Amino acid sequence: MDGYGTVRGGAYQEYQTTAVSCLKGDAAERTGHGGGAYQYAKGSGRTG
């Protein structure tokens, strides 16, 4: 699967690319950080 994601205001949104467009995928919200990386969890209900 090919795609990309955006992070804005602590919310992550995934997009899947297709031959003609892109489709909105899963969303996640920042839940914390550790070891130099942010952590995100799906199912937060936030879609930005």
Beta strands, then each sheet from edge to edge (+ up, - down):
strand 1: 3-8
strand 2: 11-17
strand 3: 22-34
strand 4: 37-42
sheet 1: 1+ 2- 3+ 4-
end
